[in-house]
């Protein structure tokens, strides 16, 4: 599956952004889809995942309570809704499904 991530941008502390991960040319079928992020000079970090059925969602400790992952019924798009953003959320965000990675989308949170 080919993945297309979008929705990044510049936002102030406390603001919100919505990232989307689309399955190009098809659907995610029943793949678990995950978001990761990588800040400059740091290792890639787990953010959240959602199972193929959408029944289970898991979040990294640093985003729990602020981020929400969801998927549409057609299983073509997975969305990461990010609230109460902090400067430490600044990173390139990547989606992953079935061992494939999207190209990443940059999120910058200004203080």
C-alpha positions as CSV (number, residue, x, y, z in Angstrom):
1,X,0.0,0.0,0.0
2,X,1.3,3.5,-0.8
3,X,0.7,6.1,1.8
4,X,0.2,9.9,1.5
5,X,0.5,12.0,4.6
6,X,-0.7,15.6,4.7
7,X,-2.0,18.3,7.0
8,X,1.2,19.5,8.6
9,X,1.9,23.2,9.2
10,X,2.8,25.9,11.6
11,X,0.6,26.4,14.7
12,X,0.9,28.2,18.0
13,X,1.2,26.5,21.3
14,X,-2.2,25.3,22.4
15,X,-3.5,25.1,18.8
16,X,-4.8,22.2,16.8
17,X,-4.0,20.4,13.6
18,X,-5.4,17.5,11.8
19,X,-3.1,15.1,9.9
20,X,-4.4,12.7,7.3
21,X,-2.9,9.5,5.9
22,X,-4.4,8.3,2.7
23,X,-4.0,5.0,1.0
24,X,-3.1,5.9,-2.6
25,X,-4.9,3.8,-5.1
26,X,-6.8,1.7,-2.7
27,X,-7.7,1.1,0.9
28,X,-5.9,0.1,4.1
29,X,-8.0,-3.1,3.9
30,X,-7.6,-4.4,7.5
31,X,-4.1,-3.1,8.2
32,X,-3.3,-1.5,11.5
33,X,-2.2,2.1,10.7
34,X,0.2,3.9,13.0
35,X,1.6,7.4,13.3
36,X,5.2,8.1,14.3
37,X,7.2,11.3,14.6
38,X,10.8,12.3,14.4
39,X,12.1,15.5,15.8
40,X,15.5,17.0,14.7
41,X,18.3,15.1,16.3
42,X,16.0,12.5,17.9
43,X,14.9,9.0,17.2
44,X,11.6,8.2,15.6
45,X,8.9,8.0,18.3
46,X,5.6,6.1,18.3
47,X,2.5,8.4,18.4
48,X,-0.6,6.3,18.0
49,X,-2.1,3.3,16.1
50,X,-5.5,2.1,15.2
51,X,-6.4,-1.4,14.3
52,X,-8.1,-2.5,11.0
53,X,-11.5,-2.8,12.7
54,X,-11.0,0.6,14.4
55,X,-11.9,-1.0,17.7
56,X,-8.6,-0.5,19.3
57,X,-6.5,2.7,19.6
58,X,-3.3,3.1,21.5
59,X,-1.3,6.3,22.1
60,X,2.2,7.1,23.2
61,X,2.4,8.5,26.7
62,X,3.5,12.0,25.5
63,X,0.4,12.5,23.4
64,X,-2.2,10.6,25.4
65,X,-5.2,12.8,26.1
66,X,-4.3,15.4,23.5
67,X,-4.3,13.4,20.2
68,X,-7.0,11.2,18.7
69,X,-6.6,8.7,15.9
70,X,-9.5,7.6,13.7
71,X,-10.3,6.0,10.4
72,X,-13.1,6.5,7.9
73,X,-15.6,3.7,7.2
74,X,-14.2,3.2,3.7
75,X,-10.8,2.5,5.2
76,X,-9.1,4.9,2.8
77,X,-8.0,7.6,5.3
78,X,-6.6,7.6,8.8
79,X,-6.7,10.9,10.7
80,X,-4.7,12.1,13.6
81,X,-6.4,15.0,15.4
82,X,-3.9,16.9,17.5
83,X,-5.1,19.3,20.2
84,X,-3.3,21.4,22.8
85,X,-0.1,21.3,20.8
86,X,3.2,22.0,22.5
87,X,6.6,23.1,21.1
88,X,7.9,19.6,21.9
89,X,5.4,18.2,19.4
90,X,7.4,19.8,16.6
91,X,8.5,17.0,14.3
92,X,8.0,15.3,11.0
93,X,5.0,13.0,11.3
94,X,4.9,9.7,9.4
95,X,2.2,7.2,8.9
96,X,2.9,3.5,8.6
97,X,0.8,0.5,7.4
98,X,1.9,-3.0,6.4
99,X,5.6,-2.1,6.6
100,X,5.1,0.9,4.2
101,X,5.9,4.4,5.3
102,X,4.4,7.7,4.0
103,X,6.7,10.5,3.1
104,X,6.1,12.5,6.3
105,X,4.5,15.9,7.0
106,X,6.1,18.6,9.1
107,X,4.4,20.0,12.2
108,X,5.9,23.1,13.8
109,X,4.6,24.4,17.0
110,X,5.7,27.9,18.0
111,X,6.0,29.0,21.6
